[in-house]
Every structure is written in structure tokens, then in C-alpha cells.
Amino acid sequence: MAVLSPTHRSAARMVAAASLLAWAVAATSQADRPVIAIAGAVAAGAGLFTRPRWPTVVLVAALAGWLAAVFLAGFDGPDDPFLVLLVWSSYGVGRYESLRRQPWAAAAALAVLSLNITNDDFVFPSMVIFPTLFTAAPWLAGLWIQLLDERSRSALRMAQDLTQVRTHEVERATAEERLRLARELHDVAAHHMTTVSLQSQVLRERLERGEAVSPDDAAGIGQSAQAALGEIRRVVGVLRAPGEQAEVAPLPGLADLPALIEASRQAGHEVTFTVEGTARALPEGLSLTLYRIAQEALSNARRHGGAASTQLALVWGAGVTLRAENRMGPLTRRVAAGNGILGMRERVELYGGRLQAGPEASGVWAVEATLPVAA
């Protein structure tokens, strides 16, 4: 359904107001004092051309113009254009007047109702019913629409606040994951530098004792230094929190996958592990990344995959690919909304790899990480 733009709605309101004003002027031209009656009609309809920021003024103008035409100009009907003006202005008060001023609007509506019955000794039901339809009912309808709009705006603001909170949580989780990854990489680099220091110290002692030193001994120091430099380049800076101590235990890697799988099995989760291709030595950071991805995949499978088993495969080729898949349980799709997938993707992209995670046509949830391996 087509929706009018604000410009078109304003133009339509101006046309309707002009038509209604012309109708009122034509009706009051037959009064005993037509000049006063027409002036009252103009006063009653002029407020309709103003912006809806002064709805109470519009209602007062409509009432004043009608009373002037009736009591001062001797206008005795037809009252139809004034009734329409009253309906319009009453609706405008309920729709556009601020909520703190609505009690005054209700008092004005009651005052209009009382005008119809104060001069008669006997009150007919129609004297109350029809003024109610022409004043109180439009005002209540406008007020109801205003309350609905306010409720919609409140819901929208709440949704925006929740979205902002969620965005901040994701950003915070991403920052924490990057910080943790940087600390792990820093520890790996520190391990390499310690190795280089110890190797160089051994060579110096051997040289001081006059012992022969082979080229392989020096090449080992070079390899350790190159590996350390490769890890340090991936670290933005020393991001260790103040007072935090480095972990003294060695970081896990692919060699620790059997223990990780066995722990999952002991927890009651069936895991099948296969290896294809010829394994090669990996930098410790790369090995740690594959271990963390397997750890997160198995953890998600246990939490969200129900009783389904998990197939874990390590494929060696031009690079190395780690794939975990399990049948989707009732809560599996919630994994995509969590921060675990985001953390895994951050790790893989840091090493120039790619990660795919999500449901497949075969009905399984798969996580596949492919990382390049230097020759």
C-alpha cells in the first residue's frame, strides 16, 4: 500500500482545510448578521491551516468562531461544517498535544459538552450523546494514537539500546580475544628468544673451551631467530596486562590433540579423529591456532549438538586443513551468534588462512579452517 510523503500529506491537509472553510463561509452567509457569522467561520477554520504544534489554540478558535456565529450573528444552522471543524480540532488535541496538557484538553471537552445542556430545562439523551461523539470521541481517538506512537518510539529506542549494547559486547569480546591471542603469540616469541639465547650461550662456551663448532649448530640459532621474528611481526605490541605473569607451562599444539579428544570422550562425547597426508612441522603459533580451533569446535559440539558425535579430520596438503562436523542439534544454530566463531576467524585470518563455519546441505554443522604452511 502506497504511503504519502510528508509533503503530500501537508498538501492534502491544506486542501481539506480550505474546502471545509469554504463550506463554513457558505453556510454562515445566510445568518442575520452575515459579516459577523462569516468572521466567526473564518476564525473557526483558520486554525486548521497552522502546523499541529498548537492544537489547543485550534480547538479554542473553532469553539469561539462557532459561538460567535450562533450567539452574536444569529446563525441557526446548518451546523454541519462547524461540527466537522469541532471533530477535526478535537482529534488534533488528542493526537498532537503533549501528554502533560491532556488533562486540560479533557476539561475543555467537558466544557463543550456542558454548553449543549446548560440552557435547557429538560435534557434529551441526544444532547449528551451527539456532543460526545463530536468532541470526546475524536479526542480519545487522537490520544490513543499518540500513546501508540509513543509506545512504538519507546520500543524502537529500547531496540536501539539493546543493539548498541550487543555491539559493545561483541567489540569487547573481539578485543579480549585479540588481547589473549597477542599474549599467546608473545609467549611463543619469548620461548624462541630464550632458545636462541641458550643456543648462543652454549656456542660461546664451546668456543671459549676451544671446541669445534659445526655449521648445523649455527643454523639452529638462525632457524629459531627466524621463527621468533615471524611471530613477533604478528604481535602489535606487548599487550600483557600490568602485573600479569607469563604462563610457565608450554602452550598446547597439534601434539596435544589426542589428549583433547580423549578428554571429550571421557565427558561422554563421541569423537572420531582421522589424519590424511604427511604431517609437517609447524610454527608454534600456527599449531596453537589449530589446537584452539579444535578445542572451540568440540566445546560447541558438546554444548549445542546434543548427543550427536563429532568427526574431526586433519588433512595435510599444500597447507593444513582442520575440519570438525557433527549432526545439528536443536541448539546448534545458536553457535553462529556467539563469539567463539568470531574468535576462531580472527585467529585464522591472522595467519592468512580462511575459516568456514555453518550448516551444510547434508544436515551437518561444519567448521573448516585452512591455513597456509611455508615450505
C-alpha positions as a Python dict, from the first residue, in 0.01 Angstrom:
ca = {
    (1, 'M'): (0, 0, 0),
    (2, 'A'): (136, 339, -102),
    (3, 'V'): (222, 583, 177),
    (4, 'L'): (200, 957, 124),
    (5, 'S'): (515, 1157, 184),
    (6, 'P'): (509, 1434, 449),
    (7, 'T'): (487, 1696, 170),
    (8, 'H'): (188, 1524, 11),
    (9, 'R'): (16, 1481, 348),
    (10, 'S'): (61, 1851, 423),
    (11, 'A'): (-81, 1946, 83),
    (12, 'A'): (-381, 1716, 133),
    (13, 'R'): (-444, 1870, 476),
    (14, 'M'): (-436, 2222, 326),
    (15, 'V'): (-684, 2126, 55),
    (16, 'A'): (-921, 1968, 310),
    (17, 'A'): (-895, 2270, 540),
    (18, 'A'): (-967, 2510, 253),
    (19, 'S'): (-1269, 2307, 144),
    (20, 'L'): (-1404, 2294, 498),
    (21, 'L'): (-1353, 2669, 548),
    (22, 'A'): (-1534, 2745, 221),
    (23, 'W'): (-1822, 2525, 334),
    (24, 'A'): (-1847, 2709, 668),
    (25, 'V'): (-1837, 3050, 500),
    (26, 'A'): (-2106, 2950, 256),
    (27, 'A'): (-2328, 2818, 536),
    (28, 'T'): (-2293, 3130, 755),
    (29, 'S'): (-2362, 3374, 471),
    (30, 'Q'): (-2735, 3328, 539),
    (31, 'A'): (-2716, 3441, 903),
    (32, 'D'): (-2890, 3754, 1036),
    (33, 'R'): (-2555, 3929, 1060),
    (34, 'P'): (-2356, 3763, 782),
    (35, 'V'): (-2038, 3966, 836),
    (36, 'I'): (-2006, 3853, 1199),
    (37, 'A'): (-2110, 3497, 1108),
    (38, 'I'): (-1855, 3475, 826),
    (39, 'A'): (-1586, 3620, 1057),
    (40, 'G'): (-1674, 3350, 1308),
    (41, 'A'): (-1648, 3083, 1040),
    (42, 'V'): (-1309, 3214, 930),
    (43, 'A'): (-1189, 3220, 1292),
    (44, 'A'): (-1313, 2864, 1340),
    (45, 'G'): (-1138, 2733, 1030),
    (46, 'A'): (-823, 2945, 1023),
    (47, 'G'): (-653, 2731, 1285),
    (48, 'L'): (-665, 2432, 1054),
    (49, 'F'): (-401, 2594, 831),
    (50, 'T'): (-146, 2615, 1112),
    (51, 'R'): (102, 2344, 1199),
    (52, 'P'): (-22, 2090, 1458),
    (53, 'R'): (213, 2229, 1724),
    (54, 'W'): (-72, 2444, 1866),
    (55, 'P'): (-370, 2203, 1872),
    (56, 'T'): (-536, 2363, 2176),
    (57, 'V'): (-537, 2704, 2004),
    (58, 'V'): (-706, 2544, 1703),
    (59, 'L'): (-975, 2392, 1926),
    (60, 'V'): (-1036, 2723, 2108),
    (61, 'A'): (-1060, 2907, 1775),
    (62, 'A'): (-1314, 2655, 1643),
    (63, 'L'): (-1530, 2687, 1955),
    (64, 'A'): (-1504, 3068, 1963),
    (65, 'G'): (-1594, 3101, 1596),
    (66, 'W'): (-1895, 2875, 1631),
    (67, 'L'): (-2024, 3056, 1942),
    (68, 'A'): (-1977, 3394, 1773),
    (69, 'A'): (-2175, 3280, 1469),
    (70, 'V'): (-2457, 3139, 1683),
    (71, 'F'): (-2492, 3392, 1965),
    (72, 'L'): (-2367, 3714, 1801),
    (73, 'A'): (-2470, 3672, 1438),
    (74, 'G'): (-2795, 3483, 1483),
    (75, 'F'): (-2676, 3180, 1286),
    (76, 'D'): (-2924, 2897, 1331),
    (77, 'G'): (-2786, 2633, 1100),
    (78, 'P'): (-2693, 2418, 936),
    (79, 'D'): (-2418, 2339, 1187),
    (80, 'D'): (-2255, 2062, 983),
    (81, 'P'): (-1934, 2249, 887),
    (82, 'F'): (-1883, 2363, 1247),
    (83, 'L'): (-1937, 2007, 1371),
    (84, 'V'): (-1672, 1881, 1130),
    (85, 'L'): (-1439, 2160, 1246),
    (86, 'L'): (-1503, 2056, 1605),
    (87, 'V'): (-1431, 1690, 1530),
    (88, 'W'): (-1109, 1780, 1347),
    (89, 'S'): (-979, 2014, 1617),
    (90, 'S'): (-1076, 1774, 1900),
    (91, 'Y'): (-886, 1493, 1730),
    (92, 'G'): (-587, 1724, 1685),
    (93, 'V'): (-574, 1800, 2057),
    (94, 'G'): (-564, 1431, 2148),
    (95, 'R'): (-319, 1346, 1870),
    (96, 'Y'): (-66, 1630, 1892),
    (97, 'E'): (-99, 1798, 2231),
    (98, 'S'): (165, 1699, 2487),
    (99, 'L'): (61, 1438, 2741),
    (100, 'R'): (104, 1676, 3033),
    (101, 'R'): (-154, 1909, 2877),
    (102, 'Q'): (-407, 1638, 2801),
    (103, 'P'): (-598, 1690, 3133),
    (104, 'W'): (-668, 2046, 3020),
    (105, 'A'): (-792, 1907, 2690),
    (106, 'A'): (-1026, 1672, 2876),
    (107, 'A'): (-1158, 1969, 3077),
    (108, 'A'): (-1218, 2159, 2753),
    (109, 'A'): (-1411, 1864, 2608),
    (110, 'L'): (-1631, 1850, 2919),
    (111, 'A'): (-1691, 2222, 2892),
    (112, 'V'): (-1807, 2180, 2533),
    (113, 'L'): (-2045, 1905, 2643),
    (114, 'S'): (-2193, 2128, 2914),
    (115, 'L'): (-2262, 2410, 2666),
    (116, 'N'): (-2520, 2195, 2496),
    (117, 'I'): (-2731, 2135, 2806),
    (118, 'T'): (-2699, 2447, 3026),
    (119, 'N'): (-2980, 2645, 2862),
    (120, 'D'): (-3249, 2375, 2860),
    (121, 'D'): (-3479, 2274, 3140),
    (122, 'F'): (-3505, 1921, 3007),
    (123, 'V'): (-3205, 1729, 2881),
    (124, 'F'): (-3260, 1483, 2599),
    (125, 'P'): (-3016, 1192, 2561),
    (126, 'S'): (-2921, 1323, 2219),
    (127, 'M'): (-2799, 1644, 2384),
    (128, 'V'): (-2525, 1440, 2553),
    (129, 'I'): (-2465, 1161, 2301),
    (130, 'F'): (-2404, 1372, 1992),
    (131, 'P'): (-2169, 1626, 2154),
    (132, 'T'): (-1979, 1332, 2299),
    (133, 'L'): (-1938, 1184, 1951),
    (134, 'F'): (-1823, 1518, 1813),
    (135, 'T'): (-1575, 1608, 2089),
    (136, 'A'): (-1477, 1343, 2341),
    (137, 'A'): (-1464, 1053, 2095),
    (138, 'P'): (-1227, 1226, 1846),
    (139, 'W'): (-1010, 1349, 2131),
    (140, 'L'): (-983, 996, 2279),
    (141, 'A'): (-906, 854, 1934),
    (142, 'G'): (-625, 1104, 1885),
    (143, 'L'): (-489, 1040, 2234),
    (144, 'W'): (-494, 664, 2174),
    (145, 'I'): (-295, 704, 1851),
    (146, 'Q'): (-47, 932, 2027),
    (147, 'L'): (4, 672, 2302),
    (148, 'L'): (57, 400, 2041),
    (149, 'D'): (317, 615, 1865),
    (150, 'E'): (492, 684, 2194),
    (151, 'R'): (495, 313, 2271),
    (152, 'S'): (642, 239, 1928),
    (153, 'R'): (911, 504, 1978),
    (154, 'S'): (993, 363, 2320),
    (155, 'A'): (1021, 12, 2174),
    (156, 'L'): (1244, 144, 1896),
    (157, 'R'): (1468, 325, 2144),
    (158, 'M'): (1490, 9, 2355),
    (159, 'A'): (1580, -198, 2048),
    (160, 'Q'): (1846, 54, 1951),
    (161, 'D'): (1987, 49, 2304),
    (162, 'L'): (1996, -331, 2303),
    (163, 'T'): (2164, -330, 1963),
    (164, 'Q'): (2422, -84, 2089),
    (165, 'V'): (2484, -294, 2399),
    (166, 'R'): (2518, -606, 2184),
    (167, 'T'): (2761, -424, 1953),
    (168, 'H'): (2968, -315, 2250),
    (169, 'E'): (2970, -671, 2385),
    (170, 'V'): (3090, -808, 2051),
    (171, 'E'): (3357, -539, 2026),
    (172, 'R'): (3467, -608, 2381),
    (173, 'A'): (3477, -983, 2320),
    (174, 'T'): (3675, -926, 1999),
    (175, 'A'): (3922, -702, 2182),
    (176, 'E'): (3961, -956, 2460),
    (177, 'E'): (4019, -1236, 2210),
    (178, 'R'): (4276, -1029, 2023),
    (179, 'L'): (4447, -948, 2350),
    (180, 'R'): (4457, -1313, 2452),
    (181, 'L'): (4588, -1414, 2111),
    (182, 'A'): (4855, -1143, 2125),
    (183, 'R'): (4964, -1265, 2468),
    (184, 'E'): (4989, -1622, 2343),
    (185, 'L'): (5192, -1513, 2041),
    (186, 'H'): (5415, -1307, 2266),
    (187, 'D'): (5478, -1607, 2488),
    (188, 'V'): (5567, -1817, 2183),
    (189, 'A'): (5810, -1549, 2063),
    (190, 'A'): (5958, -1527, 2413),
    (191, 'H'): (6011, -1903, 2406),
    (192, 'H'): (6202, -1876, 2078),
    (193, 'M'): (6417, -1591, 2205),
    (194, 'T'): (6501, -1792, 2516),
    (195, 'T'): (6604, -2081, 2292),
    (196, 'V'): (6822, -1850, 2081),
    (197, 'S'): (6986, -1712, 2396),
    (198, 'L'): (7060, -2055, 2534),
    (199, 'Q'): (7195, -2183, 2200),
    (200, 'S'): (7423, -1881, 2159),
    (201, 'Q'): (7548, -1920, 2517),
    (202, 'V'): (7634, -2286, 2456),
    (203, 'L'): (7822, -2195, 2136),
    (204, 'R'): (8017, -1924, 2316),
    (205, 'E'): (8119, -2162, 2594),
    (206, 'R'): (8230, -2421, 2340),
    (207, 'L'): (8433, -2163, 2152),
    (208, 'E'): (8593, -2044, 2478),
    (209, 'R'): (8694, -2403, 2552),
    (210, 'G'): (8838, -2436, 2201),
    (211, 'E'): (8590, -2700, 2088),
    (212, 'A'): (8484, -2732, 1724),
    (213, 'V'): (8153, -2579, 1620),
    (214, 'S'): (7961, -2724, 1322),
    (215, 'P'): (7754, -2517, 1075),
    (216, 'D'): (7444, -2703, 1189),
    (217, 'D'): (7481, -2551, 1537),
    (218, 'A'): (7477, -2200, 1395),
    (219, 'A'): (7191, -2288, 1157),
    (220, 'G'): (6980, -2392, 1454),
    (221, 'I'): (7017, -2048, 1606),
    (222, 'G'): (6918, -1888, 1276),
    (223, 'Q'): (6606, -2101, 1245),
    (224, 'S'): (6497, -2019, 1599),
    (225, 'A'): (6556, -1648, 1538),
    (226, 'Q'): (6356, -1651, 1211),
    (227, 'A'): (6068, -1830, 1377),
    (228, 'A'): (6071, -1575, 1659),
    (229, 'L'): (6072, -1283, 1415),
    (230, 'G'): (5780, -1435, 1227),
    (231, 'E'): (5576, -1448, 1547),
    (232, 'I'): (5680, -1100, 1663),
    (233, 'R'): (5565, -945, 1335),
    (234, 'R'): (5214, -1066, 1414),
    (235, 'V'): (5213, -903, 1754),
    (236, 'V'): (5112, -537, 1754),
    (237, 'G'): (5285, -470, 2082),
    (238, 'V'): (5342, -604, 2426),
    (239, 'L'): (4979, -621, 2542),
    (240, 'R'): (5023, -810, 2862),
    (241, 'A'): (4812, -662, 3141),
    (242, 'P'): (5007, -487, 3421),
    (243, 'G'): (5120, -734, 3685),
    (244, 'E'): (5023, -1039, 3479),
    (245, 'Q'): (5276, -1317, 3478),
    (246, 'A'): (5359, -1524, 3175),
    (247, 'E'): (5246, -1883, 3172),
    (248, 'V'): (5530, -2118, 3252),
    (249, 'A'): (5356, -2425, 3109),
    (250, 'P'): (5418, -2490, 2737),
    (251, 'L'): (5141, -2381, 2505),
    (252, 'P'): (4932, -2662, 2353),
    (253, 'G'): (4952, -2759, 1988),
    (254, 'L'): (4870, -3035, 1742),
    (255, 'A'): (5063, -3284, 1953),
    (256, 'D'): (4807, -3229, 2229),
    (257, 'L'): (4504, -3306, 2011),
    (258, 'P'): (4486, -3674, 2123),
    (259, 'A'): (4464, -3564, 2488),
    (260, 'L'): (4196, -3306, 2398),
    (261, 'I'): (3993, -3569, 2212),
    (262, 'E'): (4030, -3818, 2494),
    (263, 'A'): (3902, -3558, 2742),
    (264, 'S'): (3594, -3509, 2522),
    (265, 'R'): (3537, -3882, 2511),
    (266, 'Q'): (3566, -3910, 2887),
    (267, 'A'): (3300, -3637, 2911),
    (268, 'G'): (3063, -3864, 2718),
    (269, 'H'): (3107, -3707, 2373),
    (270, 'E'): (3189, -3946, 2089),
    (271, 'V'): (3471, -3812, 1871),
    (272, 'T'): (3628, -3971, 1561),
    (273, 'F'): (3971, -3839, 1463),
    (274, 'T'): (4143, -3905, 1130),
    (275, 'V'): (4465, -3775, 973),
    (276, 'E'): (4526, -3760, 597),
    (277, 'G'): (4852, -3675, 422),
    (278, 'T'): (5202, -3637, 555),
    (279, 'A'): (5241, -3428, 867),
    (280, 'R'): (5497, -3149, 870),
    (281, 'A'): (5648, -2934, 1140),
    (282, 'L'): (5451, -2617, 1212),
    (283, 'P'): (5541, -2293, 1388),
    (284, 'E'): (5418, -2299, 1745),
    (285, 'G'): (5171, -2015, 1684),
    (286, 'L'): (5016, -2199, 1389),
    (287, 'S'): (4999, -2524, 1585),
    (288, 'L'): (4839, -2338, 1875),
    (289, 'T'): (4578, -2187, 1642),
    (290, 'L'): (4475, -2529, 1511),
    (291, 'Y'): (4454, -2662, 1866),
    (292, 'R'): (4233, -2372, 1978),
    (293, 'I'): (4000, -2417, 1679),
    (294, 'A'): (3963, -2789, 1755),
    (295, 'Q'): (3904, -2704, 2121),
    (296, 'E'): (3631, -2450, 2037),
    (297, 'A'): (3467, -2681, 1780),
    (298, 'L'): (3449, -2973, 2025),
    (299, 'S'): (3320, -2745, 2300),
    (300, 'N'): (3043, -2609, 2074),
    (301, 'A'): (2954, -2960, 1961),
    (302, 'R'): (2916, -3074, 2322),
    (303, 'R'): (2707, -2771, 2423),
    (304, 'H'): (2484, -2732, 2119),
    (305, 'G'): (2493, -3054, 1920),
    (306, 'G'): (2312, -3275, 2168),
    (307, 'A'): (2414, -3640, 2162),
    (308, 'A'): (2549, -3625, 1806),
    (309, 'S'): (2905, -3749, 1753),
    (310, 'T'): (3177, -3530, 1606),
    (311, 'Q'): (3414, -3616, 1321),
    (312, 'L'): (3747, -3435, 1346),
    (313, 'A'): (3984, -3457, 1049),
    (314, 'L'): (4331, -3313, 993),
    (315, 'V'): (4428, -3300, 625),
    (316, 'W'): (4783, -3222, 511),
    (317, 'G'): (4835, -3088, 161),
    (318, 'A'): (4974, -2764, 25),
    (319, 'G'): (4856, -2624, 359),
    (320, 'V'): (4684, -2782, 655),
    (321, 'T'): (4308, -2812, 699),
    (322, 'L'): (4125, -2889, 1020),
    (323, 'R'): (3760, -2989, 979),
    (324, 'A'): (3505, -3067, 1251),
    (325, 'E'): (3149, -3168, 1175),
    (326, 'N'): (2854, -3304, 1369),
    (327, 'R'): (2482, -3352, 1316),
    (328, 'M'): (2290, -3036, 1402),
    (329, 'G'): (2106, -3048, 1733),
    (330, 'P'): (1815, -2823, 1836),
    (331, 'L'): (2051, -2551, 1964),
    (332, 'T'): (2328, -2577, 1705),
    (333, 'R'): (2227, -2265, 1514),
    (334, 'R'): (2288, -2055, 1825),
    (335, 'V'): (2661, -2115, 1774),
    (336, 'A'): (2667, -1869, 1481),
    (337, 'A'): (2554, -1584, 1710),
    (338, 'G'): (2826, -1645, 1967),
    (339, 'N'): (3174, -1502, 1999),
    (340, 'G'): (3353, -1836, 1954),
    (341, 'I'): (3320, -1832, 1574),
    (342, 'L'): (3440, -1473, 1569),
    (343, 'G'): (3745, -1563, 1779),
    (344, 'M'): (3832, -1858, 1553),
    (345, 'R'): (3805, -1641, 1243),
    (346, 'E'): (4033, -1381, 1400),
    (347, 'R'): (4297, -1648, 1469),
    (348, 'V'): (4281, -1794, 1118),
    (349, 'E'): (4291, -1459, 938),
    (350, 'L'): (4593, -1357, 1146),
    (351, 'Y'): (4790, -1635, 973),
    (352, 'G'): (4650, -1563, 626),
    (353, 'G'): (4406, -1855, 628),
    (354, 'R'): (4031, -1887, 587),
    (355, 'L'): (3754, -2024, 806),
    (356, 'Q'): (3413, -2156, 709),
    (357, 'A'): (3154, -2234, 977),
    (358, 'G'): (2785, -2308, 941),
    (359, 'P'): (2520, -2559, 836),
    (360, 'E'): (2561, -2763, 518),
    (361, 'A'): (2307, -2918, 284),
    (362, 'S'): (2383, -3264, 422),
    (363, 'G'): (2241, -3161, 759),
    (364, 'V'): (2570, -3126, 945),
    (365, 'W'): (2726, -2828, 1117),
    (366, 'A'): (3083, -2794, 993),
    (367, 'V'): (3383, -2586, 1096),
    (368, 'E'): (3669, -2592, 845),
    (369, 'A'): (3990, -2394, 887),
    (370, 'T'): (4259, -2393, 619),
    (371, 'L'): (4598, -2243, 696),
    (372, 'P'): (4899, -2200, 467),
    (373, 'V'): (5219, -2378, 563),
    (374, 'A'): (5554, -2242, 449),
    (375, 'A'): (5767, -2489, 254),
}
